[in-house]
């Protein structure tokens, strides 16, 4: 699946063409940026299609968002943070498109309810209606965050975990936490590893050890933390996942 991209997360390969071009583009090379856009247009469409679960072409709004998100990834990519550029770009594109879909759904839901109760929007009330929409969105987001926290607690309880356990086993150092997140991402985005986790309720440590530049002892020590993160990445809990992915930026 994404193994070829994710191998770069753990430092087993040198910089890819995408990474070299991204770094050149950051230095002001317009040609490198153009080469990135032209070479990785299929990658952007594929990532957008995975989120939208439909074919994406040049005329779709989601493709425009993917382009902007890819450019954002070029500008924000930092090789020192030990993640491949394409993995980083993949996450940024997914996050931006999910945000777009979520906002569109909220806007459509609110607009439908408003028209049902009040008829078509009058121009004189446009400002107050926009403020009401903003308040509505904030309220909806807060409620969904609370719901997701309860849902996640229920998910991890099936693996003998709780929020208190996660607090106790959370790696003390930022580098260790980042490595655990990257291993969890590897598990969540590799079908065989994901199925192993969901069916056996444990990590395929032997297989993971062969792909990452981390000792088996380290993986074992952070096992509970990695399992919880992988379960979150596999889930549909978008608000909590967005918070987690911010840690990779």
QUILINZI-V851488 format. One line per field, one symbol per residue. ss: DSSP state (A for helix, B for strand, O for the rest). A space follows every 10 residues. Layout:
# QUILINZI-V851488
ss=???
This chain:
# QUILINZI-V851488
ss=OOAAAAAAAA OOOOOOAAAA AAAAAAOOOA AAAAAAAAAO AAAAAAAAAA AAOOOOOOOO AAAAAAAAAA AAAAAAOOAA AOOOAAAAAA AAAAAAAAAA AAAAAAAAAA AAAAAAAAOO OOAAAAAAAA AAAAAAAAAA AAAAAAAAAA AAAAAAAOOO OOAAAAAAAO OOOAAAAAAA AAAAAAAAOO AAAAAAAAAA OOOOAAAAAO OOOOOAAAAA AOAAAAAAAA AAAAOOOAAA AAAAAAOOO
